[in-house]
Amino acid sequence: MPIAQSKLTAQGQISVPAEVRRKLGVGPGSVLEWNEEDSRVVVRRAGRFSSEQVHRALFPAGTPRSRSLEQLKAGIRRYVKRRRARG
């Protein structure tokens, strides 16, 4: 049984029913993506960025080398010390 129905306009537009908007957690300006899965079309809320895009933005030179917990803590201490020294 369908959750809701929409009518297609002559311009190819639809209104997303309130119940579907609530279930998807979308509002004005949200982007929906349409995927074909087997013989069905599935509508999902689109993610803004893929995990690959986020990784490339954070690590443009590639994956950083591994560090121990002590090395990470020492780096944080150095960073905080420099920030406090600036005023």
Biopython code that builds the backbone (N, CA, C, O; Angstrom):
import numpy as np
from Bio.PDB.StructureBuilder import StructureBuilder

atoms = [
    (1, "MET", "N", (0.833, -1.174, 0.000)),
    (1, "MET", "CA", (0.000, 0.000, 0.000)),
    (1, "MET", "C", (0.886, 1.249, 0.000)),
    (1, "MET", "O", (1.781, 1.351, 0.839)),
    (2, "PRO", "N", (0.669, 2.200, -0.911)),
    (2, "PRO", "CA", (1.530, 3.379, -0.995)),
    (2, "PRO", "C", (1.372, 4.296, 0.222)),
    (2, "PRO", "O", (0.306, 4.365, 0.833)),
    (3, "ILE", "N", (2.454, 4.993, 0.552)),
    (3, "ILE", "CA", (2.426, 5.981, 1.635)),
    (3, "ILE", "C", (1.572, 7.170, 1.212)),
    (3, "ILE", "O", (0.761, 7.671, 1.991)),
    (4, "ALA", "N", (1.763, 7.623, -0.039)),
    (4, "ALA", "CA", (1.063, 8.799, -0.554)),
    (4, "ALA", "C", (1.145, 8.773, -2.074)),
    (4, "ALA", "O", (1.824, 7.932, -2.662)),
    (5, "GLN", "N", (0.446, 9.705, -2.689)),
    (5, "GLN", "CA", (0.483, 9.827, -4.145)),
    (5, "GLN", "C", (0.808, 11.267, -4.525)),
    (5, "GLN", "O", (0.531, 12.203, -3.775)),
    (6, "SER", "N", (1.407, 11.424, -5.718)),
    (6, "SER", "CA", (1.690, 12.743, -6.276)),
    (6, "SER", "C", (1.203, 12.764, -7.707)),
    (6, "SER", "O", (1.118, 11.728, -8.366)),
    (7, "LYS", "N", (0.886, 13.950, -8.177)),
    (7, "LYS", "CA", (0.464, 14.115, -9.563)),
    (7, "LYS", "C", (1.557, 14.858, -10.317)),
    (7, "LYS", "O", (2.090, 15.854, -9.828)),
    (8, "LEU", "N", (1.886, 14.381, -11.491)),
    (8, "LEU", "CA", (2.906, 14.985, -12.338)),
    (8, "LEU", "C", (2.302, 16.148, -13.113)),
    (8, "LEU", "O", (1.236, 16.013, -13.714)),
    (9, "THR", "N", (2.998, 17.310, -13.100)),
    (9, "THR", "CA", (2.501, 18.460, -13.862)),
    (9, "THR", "C", (2.940, 18.352, -15.312)),
    (9, "THR", "O", (3.741, 17.482, -15.656)),
    (10, "ALA", "N", (2.428, 19.219, -16.157)),
    (10, "ALA", "CA", (2.802, 19.248, -17.568)),
    (10, "ALA", "C", (4.287, 19.565, -17.738)),
    (10, "ALA", "O", (4.889, 19.193, -18.746)),
    (11, "GLN", "N", (4.880, 20.250, -16.757)),
    (11, "GLN", "CA", (6.306, 20.588, -16.815)),
    (11, "GLN", "C", (7.189, 19.481, -16.223)),
    (11, "GLN", "O", (8.404, 19.652, -16.121)),
    (12, "GLY", "N", (6.591, 18.352, -15.836)),
    (12, "GLY", "CA", (7.356, 17.233, -15.296)),
    (12, "GLY", "C", (7.688, 17.378, -13.823)),
    (12, "GLY", "O", (8.596, 16.705, -13.333)),
    (13, "GLN", "N", (6.981, 18.233, -13.106)),
    (13, "GLN", "CA", (7.253, 18.452, -11.691)),
    (13, "GLN", "C", (6.256, 17.678, -10.832)),
    (13, "GLN", "O", (5.135, 17.389, -11.252)),
    (14, "ILE", "N", (6.699, 17.349, -9.610)),
    (14, "ILE", "CA", (5.808, 16.716, -8.645)),
    (14, "ILE", "C", (5.938, 17.444, -7.317)),
    (14, "ILE", "O", (6.940, 18.111, -7.054)),
    (15, "SER", "N", (4.926, 17.310, -6.496)),
    (15, "SER", "CA", (4.999, 17.769, -5.109)),
    (15, "SER", "C", (5.278, 16.548, -4.256)),
    (15, "SER", "O", (4.678, 15.492, -4.457)),
    (16, "VAL", "N", (6.192, 16.690, -3.299)),
    (16, "VAL", "CA", (6.499, 15.585, -2.401)),
    (16, "VAL", "C", (5.529, 15.689, -1.222)),
    (16, "VAL", "O", (5.537, 16.687, -0.501)),
    (17, "PRO", "N", (4.702, 14.675, -1.024)),
    (17, "PRO", "CA", (3.723, 14.718, 0.056)),
    (17, "PRO", "C", (4.380, 14.923, 1.425)),
    (17, "PRO", "O", (5.510, 14.490, 1.655)),
    (18, "ALA", "N", (3.659, 15.585, 2.322)),
    (18, "ALA", "CA", (4.181, 15.910, 3.653)),
    (18, "ALA", "C", (4.678, 14.675, 4.392)),
    (18, "ALA", "O", (5.729, 14.722, 5.032)),
    (19, "GLU", "N", (3.947, 13.581, 4.316)),
    (19, "GLU", "CA", (4.359, 12.359, 5.009)),
    (19, "GLU", "C", (5.712, 11.867, 4.499)),
    (19, "GLU", "O", (6.549, 11.426, 5.286)),
    (20, "VAL", "N", (5.928, 11.939, 3.200)),
    (20, "VAL", "CA", (7.205, 11.504, 2.606)),
    (20, "VAL", "C", (8.311, 12.474, 3.011)),
    (20, "VAL", "O", (9.417, 12.043, 3.334)),
    (21, "ARG", "N", (8.028, 13.778, 2.998)),
    (21, "ARG", "CA", (9.030, 14.773, 3.429)),
    (21, "ARG", "C", (9.462, 14.511, 4.863)),
    (21, "ARG", "O", (10.649, 14.584, 5.183)),
    (22, "ARG", "N", (8.508, 14.209, 5.716)),
    (22, "ARG", "CA", (8.841, 13.912, 7.121)),
    (22, "ARG", "C", (9.699, 12.656, 7.221)),
    (22, "ARG", "O", (10.692, 12.640, 7.949)),
    (23, "LYS", "N", (9.326, 11.611, 6.498)),
    (23, "LYS", "CA", (10.088, 10.357, 6.558)),
    (23, "LYS", "C", (11.516, 10.531, 6.029)),
    (23, "LYS", "O", (12.454, 9.933, 6.555)),
    (24, "LEU", "N", (11.674, 11.358, 4.982)),
    (24, "LEU", "CA", (13.001, 11.590, 4.407)),
    (24, "LEU", "C", (13.783, 12.665, 5.152)),
    (24, "LEU", "O", (15.000, 12.773, 5.000)),
    (25, "GLY", "N", (13.084, 13.457, 5.954)),
    (25, "GLY", "CA", (13.745, 14.555, 6.662)),
    (25, "GLY", "C", (14.197, 15.645, 5.717)),
    (25, "GLY", "O", (15.298, 16.176, 5.860)),
    (26, "VAL", "N", (13.354, 15.987, 4.744)),
    (26, "VAL", "CA", (13.724, 17.008, 3.762)),
    (26, "VAL", "C", (12.797, 18.215, 3.863)),
    (26, "VAL", "O", (11.687, 18.134, 4.389)),
    (27, "GLY", "N", (13.288, 19.326, 3.345)),
    (27, "GLY", "CA", (12.517, 20.557, 3.307)),
    (27, "GLY", "C", (12.925, 21.361, 2.096)),
    (27, "GLY", "O", (13.590, 20.838, 1.202)),
    (28, "PRO", "N", (12.536, 22.634, 2.049)),
    (28, "PRO", "CA", (12.883, 23.475, 0.904)),
    (28, "PRO", "C", (14.395, 23.497, 0.667)),
    (28, "PRO", "O", (15.175, 23.677, 1.602)),
    (29, "GLY", "N", (14.787, 23.317, -0.564)),
    (29, "GLY", "CA", (16.200, 23.327, -0.932)),
    (29, "GLY", "C", (16.879, 21.974, -0.828)),
    (29, "GLY", "O", (18.011, 21.824, -1.286)),
    (30, "SER", "N", (16.222, 20.983, -0.239)),
    (30, "SER", "CA", (16.821, 19.649, -0.133)),
    (30, "SER", "C", (16.925, 19.030, -1.526)),
    (30, "SER", "O", (16.121, 19.315, -2.413)),
    (31, "VAL", "N", (17.926, 18.183, -1.691)),
    (31, "VAL", "CA", (18.130, 17.508, -2.969)),
    (31, "VAL", "C", (17.743, 16.043, -2.802)),
    (31, "VAL", "O", (18.163, 15.380, -1.853)),
    (32, "LEU", "N", (16.950, 15.560, -3.724)),
    (32, "LEU", "CA", (16.563, 14.151, -3.743)),
    (32, "LEU", "C", (17.271, 13.474, -4.899)),
    (32, "LEU", "O", (17.464, 14.075, -5.956)),
    (33, "GLU", "N", (17.661, 12.214, -4.696)),
    (33, "GLU", "CA", (18.265, 11.472, -5.799)),
    (33, "GLU", "C", (17.361, 10.301, -6.148)),
    (33, "GLU", "O", (16.739, 9.684, -5.283)),
    (34, "TRP", "N", (17.310, 10.019, -7.424)),
    (34, "TRP", "CA", (16.445, 8.965, -7.964)),
    (34, "TRP", "C", (17.359, 7.870, -8.488)),
    (34, "TRP", "O", (18.213, 8.122, -9.338)),
    (35, "ASN", "N", (17.181, 6.649, -7.980)),
    (35, "ASN", "CA", (18.001, 5.516, -8.399)),
    (35, "ASN", "C", (17.118, 4.398, -8.915)),
    (35, "ASN", "O", (16.008, 4.178, -8.429)),
    (36, "GLU", "N", (17.633, 3.702, -9.904)),
    (36, "GLU", "CA", (16.921, 2.529, -10.418)),
    (36, "GLU", "C", (17.506, 1.304, -9.746)),
    (36, "GLU", "O", (18.708, 1.053, -9.836)),
    (37, "GLU", "N", (16.664, 0.544, -9.077)),
    (37, "GLU", "CA", (17.085, -0.688, -8.417)),
    (37, "GLU", "C", (16.172, -1.804, -8.901)),
    (37, "GLU", "O", (14.977, -1.827, -8.608)),
    (38, "ASP", "N", (16.760, -2.721, -9.644)),
    (38, "ASP", "CA", (15.989, -3.789, -10.288)),
    (38, "ASP", "C", (14.926, -3.148, -11.181)),
    (38, "ASP", "O", (15.270, -2.421, -12.114)),
    (39, "SER", "N", (13.671, -3.397, -10.921)),
    (39, "SER", "CA", (12.622, -2.821, -11.769)),
    (39, "SER", "C", (11.909, -1.674, -11.060)),
    (39, "SER", "O", (10.809, -1.288, -11.454)),
    (40, "ARG", "N", (12.540, -1.121, -10.003)),
    (40, "ARG", "CA", (11.917, -0.044, -9.233)),
    (40, "ARG", "C", (12.747, 1.222, -9.317)),
    (40, "ARG", "O", (13.948, 1.171, -9.581)),
    (41, "VAL", "N", (12.111, 2.345, -9.094)),
    (41, "VAL", "CA", (12.809, 3.622, -8.954)),
    (41, "VAL", "C", (12.692, 4.014, -7.492)),
    (41, "VAL", "O", (11.592, 4.084, -6.943)),
    (42, "VAL", "N", (13.840, 4.270, -6.860)),
    (42, "VAL", "CA", (13.885, 4.585, -5.435)),
    (42, "VAL", "C", (14.324, 6.036, -5.277)),
    (42, "VAL", "O", (15.291, 6.475, -5.899)),
    (43, "VAL", "N", (13.597, 6.778, -4.434)),
    (43, "VAL", "CA", (13.925, 8.183, -4.164)),
    (43, "VAL", "C", (14.536, 8.257, -2.775)),
    (43, "VAL", "O", (13.986, 7.731, -1.808)),
    (44, "ARG", "N", (15.696, 8.927, -2.693)),
    (44, "ARG", "CA", (16.390, 9.090, -1.417)),
    (44, "ARG", "C", (16.797, 10.542, -1.239)),
    (44, "ARG", "O", (16.915, 11.293, -2.208)),
    (45, "ARG", "N", (17.007, 10.918, -0.007)),
    (45, "ARG", "CA", (17.613, 12.220, 0.270)),
    (45, "ARG", "C", (19.078, 12.106, -0.133)),
    (45, "ARG", "O", (19.770, 11.177, 0.284)),
    (46, "ALA", "N", (19.541, 13.034, -0.929)),
    (46, "ALA", "CA", (20.919, 12.988, -1.410)),
    (46, "ALA", "C", (21.863, 13.497, -0.329)),
    (46, "ALA", "O", (21.576, 14.485, 0.346)),
    (47, "GLY", "N", (22.983, 12.816, -0.175)),
    (47, "GLY", "CA", (24.027, 13.310, 0.723)),
    (47, "GLY", "C", (24.749, 14.448, 0.037)),
    (47, "GLY", "O", (24.894, 14.449, -1.186)),
    (48, "ARG", "N", (25.200, 15.406, 0.806)),
    (48, "ARG", "CA", (25.886, 16.549, 0.200)),
    (48, "ARG", "C", (27.202, 16.131, -0.436)),
    (48, "ARG", "O", (27.519, 16.540, -1.553)),
    (49, "PHE", "N", (27.967, 15.316, 0.279)),
    (49, "PHE", "CA", (29.273, 14.902, -0.216)),
    (49, "PHE", "C", (29.457, 13.419, 0.054)),
    (49, "PHE", "O", (28.981, 12.895, 1.061)),
    (50, "SER", "N", (30.149, 12.753, -0.848)),
    (50, "SER", "CA", (30.470, 11.346, -0.614)),
    (50, "SER", "C", (31.656, 11.269, 0.341)),
    (50, "SER", "O", (32.384, 12.247, 0.508)),
    (51, "SER", "N", (31.849, 10.128, 0.958)),
    (51, "SER", "CA", (32.983, 9.972, 1.876)),
    (51, "SER", "C", (34.303, 10.140, 1.125)),
    (51, "SER", "O", (35.288, 10.617, 1.688)),
    (52, "GLU", "N", (34.316, 9.750, -0.137)),
    (52, "GLU", "CA", (35.535, 9.926, -0.946)),
    (52, "GLU", "C", (35.833, 11.406, -1.161)),
    (52, "GLU", "O", (36.994, 11.810, -1.097)),
    (53, "GLN", "N", (34.826, 12.211, -1.413)),
    (53, "GLN", "CA", (35.026, 13.649, -1.589)),
    (53, "GLN", "C", (35.529, 14.292, -0.299)),
    (53, "GLN", "O", (36.413, 15.147, -0.339)),
    (54, "VAL", "N", (34.979, 13.891, 0.834)),
    (54, "VAL", "CA", (35.422, 14.420, 2.121)),
    (54, "VAL", "C", (36.878, 14.043, 2.366)),
    (54, "VAL", "O", (37.676, 14.877, 2.795)),
    (55, "HIS", "N", (37.222, 12.784, 2.094)),
    (55, "HIS", "CA", (38.600, 12.320, 2.297)),
    (55, "HIS", "C", (39.569, 13.128, 1.433)),
    (55, "HIS", "O", (40.618, 13.555, 1.916)),
    (56, "ARG", "N", (39.228, 13.340, 0.163)),
    (56, "ARG", "CA", (40.109, 14.120, -0.724)),
    (56, "ARG", "C", (40.264, 15.557, -0.241)),
    (56, "ARG", "O", (41.341, 16.139, -0.369)),
    (57, "ALA", "N", (39.195, 16.137, 0.315)),
    (57, "ALA", "CA", (39.276, 17.510, 0.821)),
    (57, "ALA", "C", (40.157, 17.587, 2.065)),
    (57, "ALA", "O", (40.904, 18.549, 2.239)),
    (58, "LEU", "N", (40.072, 16.581, 2.926)),
    (58, "LEU", "CA", (40.871, 16.578, 4.155)),
    (58, "LEU", "C", (42.326, 16.197, 3.909)),
    (58, "LEU", "O", (43.229, 16.705, 4.575)),
    (59, "PHE", "N", (42.547, 15.308, 2.960)),
    (59, "PHE", "CA", (43.885, 14.793, 2.701)),
    (59, "PHE", "C", (44.230, 14.914, 1.218)),
    (59, "PHE", "O", (44.292, 13.902, 0.520)),
    (60, "PRO", "N", (44.457, 16.146, 0.719)),
    (60, "PRO", "CA", (44.713, 16.320, -0.717)),
    (60, "PRO", "C", (45.992, 15.629, -1.194)),
    (60, "PRO", "O", (46.111, 15.308, -2.377)),
    (61, "ALA", "N", (46.943, 15.397, -0.299)),
    (61, "ALA", "CA", (48.197, 14.749, -0.689)),
    (61, "ALA", "C", (48.120, 13.233, -0.523)),
    (61, "ALA", "O", (49.139, 12.555, -0.659)),
    (62, "GLY", "N", (46.965, 12.697, -0.240)),
    (62, "GLY", "CA", (46.815, 11.263, -0.029)),
    (62, "GLY", "C", (46.631, 10.946, 1.438)),
    (62, "GLY", "O", (46.625, 11.844, 2.280)),
    (63, "THR", "N", (46.482, 9.684, 1.741)),
    (63, "THR", "CA", (46.258, 9.251, 3.120)),
    (63, "THR", "C", (47.505, 9.526, 3.953)),
    (63, "THR", "O", (48.610, 9.148, 3.561)),
    (64, "PRO", "N", (47.332, 10.188, 5.114)),
    (64, "PRO", "CA", (48.501, 10.487, 5.950)),
    (64, "PRO", "C", (49.060, 9.225, 6.585)),
    (64, "PRO", "O", (48.361, 8.219, 6.713)),
    (65, "ARG", "N", (50.331, 9.287, 6.982)),
    (65, "ARG", "CA", (50.952, 8.113, 7.608)),
    (65, "ARG", "C", (50.342, 7.887, 8.983)),
    (65, "ARG", "O", (49.824, 8.816, 9.602)),
    (66, "SER", "N", (50.405, 6.677, 9.447)),
    (66, "SER", "CA", (49.864, 6.318, 10.759)),
    (66, "SER", "C", (50.706, 6.941, 11.856)),
    (66, "SER", "O", (51.922, 7.083, 11.719)),
    (67, "ARG", "N", (50.047, 7.311, 12.947)),
    (67, "ARG", "CA", (50.741, 7.863, 14.107)),
    (67, "ARG", "C", (50.217, 7.152, 15.355)),
    (67, "ARG", "O", (49.080, 6.682, 15.405)),
    (68, "SER", "N", (51.093, 7.093, 16.358)),
    (68, "SER", "CA", (50.677, 6.478, 17.621)),
    (68, "SER", "C", (49.829, 7.480, 18.398)),
    (68, "SER", "O", (49.789, 8.667, 18.073)),
    (69, "LEU", "N", (49.160, 6.985, 19.419)),
    (69, "LEU", "CA", (48.349, 7.849, 20.267)),
    (69, "LEU", "C", (49.219, 8.917, 20.926)),
    (69, "LEU", "O", (48.808, 10.073, 21.025)),
    (70, "GLU", "N", (50.399, 8.547, 21.371)),
    (70, "GLU", "CA", (51.306, 9.522, 21.998)),
    (70, "GLU", "C", (51.729, 10.608, 21.008)),
    (70, "GLU", "O", (51.824, 11.777, 21.381)),
    (71, "GLN", "N", (51.982, 10.237, 19.752)),
    (71, "GLN", "CA", (52.333, 11.236, 18.742)),
    (71, "GLN", "C", (51.172, 12.185, 18.490)),
    (71, "GLN", "O", (51.382, 13.386, 18.324)),
    (72, "LEU", "N", (49.946, 11.664, 18.460)),
    (72, "LEU", "CA", (48.774, 12.512, 18.265)),
    (72, "LEU", "C", (48.597, 13.483, 19.429)),
    (72, "LEU", "O", (48.333, 14.667, 19.221)),
    (73, "LYS", "N", (48.745, 12.977, 20.659)),
    (73, "LYS", "CA", (48.613, 13.835, 21.838)),
    (73, "LYS", "C", (49.681, 14.921, 21.846)),
    (73, "LYS", "O", (49.395, 16.071, 22.179)),
    (74, "ALA", "N", (50.903, 14.567, 21.485)),
    (74, "ALA", "CA", (51.994, 15.554, 21.440)),
    (74, "ALA", "C", (51.698, 16.633, 20.394)),
    (74, "ALA", "O", (51.958, 17.813, 20.625)),
    (75, "GLY", "N", (51.165, 16.232, 19.265)),
    (75, "GLY", "CA", (50.802, 17.197, 18.230)),
    (75, "GLY", "C", (49.701, 18.140, 18.695)),
    (75, "GLY", "O", (49.743, 19.335, 18.403)),
    (76, "ILE", "N", (48.727, 17.616, 19.409)),
    (76, "ILE", "CA", (47.651, 18.462, 19.947)),
    (76, "ILE", "C", (48.214, 19.451, 20.961)),
    (76, "ILE", "O", (47.845, 20.625, 20.959)),
    (77, "ARG", "N", (49.122, 18.970, 21.842)),
    (77, "ARG", "CA", (49.745, 19.874, 22.830)),
    (77, "ARG", "C", (50.504, 21.002, 22.144)),
    (77, "ARG", "O", (50.404, 22.158, 22.553)),
    (78, "ARG", "N", (51.268, 20.669, 21.094)),
    (78, "ARG", "CA", (52.014, 21.708, 20.354)),
    (78, "ARG", "C", (51.060, 22.722, 19.730)),
    (78, "ARG", "O", (51.304, 23.927, 19.777)),
    (79, "TYR", "N", (49.982, 22.227, 19.149)),
    (79, "TYR", "CA", (48.998, 23.108, 18.514)),
    (79, "TYR", "C", (48.367, 24.053, 19.532)),
    (79, "TYR", "O", (48.268, 25.255, 19.285)),
    (80, "VAL", "N", (47.941, 23.518, 20.673)),
    (80, "VAL", "CA", (47.311, 24.338, 21.715)),
    (80, "VAL", "C", (48.309, 25.356, 22.252)),
    (80, "VAL", "O", (47.949, 26.512, 22.476)),
    (81, "LYS", "N", (49.543, 24.950, 22.458)),
    (81, "LYS", "CA", (50.574, 25.858, 22.964)),
    (81, "LYS", "C", (50.786, 27.022, 21.998)),
    (81, "LYS", "O", (50.891, 28.171, 22.426)),
    (82, "ARG", "N", (50.851, 26.727, 20.684)),
    (82, "ARG", "CA", (51.024, 27.791, 19.681)),
    (82, "ARG", "C", (49.823, 28.725, 19.666)),
    (82, "ARG", "O", (49.987, 29.941, 19.568)),
    (83, "ARG", "N", (48.605, 28.166, 19.764)),
    (83, "ARG", "CA", (47.378, 28.986, 19.747)),
    (83, "ARG", "C", (47.354, 29.927, 20.938)),
    (83, "ARG", "O", (46.988, 31.094, 20.792)),
    (84, "ARG", "N", (47.735, 29.445, 22.111)),
    (84, "ARG", "CA", (47.728, 30.287, 23.317)),
    (84, "ARG", "C", (48.799, 31.349, 23.247)),
    (84, "ARG", "O", (48.616, 32.442, 23.784)),
    (85, "ALA", "N", (49.926, 31.056, 22.593)),
    (85, "ALA", "CA", (51.030, 32.019, 22.495)),
    (85, "ALA", "C", (50.657, 33.209, 21.617)),
    (85, "ALA", "O", (51.208, 34.297, 21.786)),
    (86, "ARG", "N", (49.730, 33.018, 20.685)),
    (86, "ARG", "CA", (49.332, 34.113, 19.772)),
    (86, "ARG", "C", (48.482, 35.162, 20.471)),
    (86, "ARG", "O", (48.381, 36.298, 20.007)),
    (87, "GLY", "N", (47.895, 34.795, 21.547)),
    (87, "GLY", "CA", (47.127, 35.802, 22.283)),
    (87, "GLY", "C", (45.710, 35.520, 22.285)),
    (87, "GLY", "O", (44.931, 36.277, 22.863)),
]
sb = StructureBuilder()
sb.init_structure("model")
sb.init_model(0)
sb.init_chain("A")
sb.init_seg("    ")
for serial, (resi, resn, name, xyz) in enumerate(atoms, 1):
    if name == "N":
        sb.init_residue(resn, " ", resi, " ")
    sb.init_atom(name, np.array(xyz, "f"), 0.0, 1.0, " ", f" {name:<3s}", serial, name[0])
structure = sb.get_structure()
